[in-house]
Amino acid sequence: MIEVKTKYCPQNHHCPSLAVCPVGAIKQDGFKAPYIDQEKCTNCGRCVLSCRVFQQVSEPVTSNKMTANK
Ligand code: SF4
């Protein structure tokens, strides 16, 4: 899963990383910090290489916590 670290984005320009995403999962409203459409993202990692704003993080554990280890 890709997380956007907005503190690293100056939010004053068109995000050049939109062009590196092969599936169009990086979105931007105006010059605001970009965000990720997690439904589209394939975790290819290209954005991570393009800018430190994008960081690979572990998937949050939101399910199966009641069924694990049973
Ligand atoms: S990891 Fe790949 S698919 Fe996902 S947002 Fe970054 S460039 Fe796009």
Boltz pocket constraint, residues with backbone or C-beta under 6 A from the ligand:
constraints:
  - pocket:
      binder: B
      contacts: [[A, 2], [A, 17], [A, 20], [A, 21], [A, 22], [A, 23], [A, 24], [A, 25], [A, 26], [A, 36], [A, 40], [A, 41], [A, 42], [A, 43], [A, 44], [A, 45], [A, 46], [A, 47], [A, 48], [A, 54]]
      max_distance: 6.0
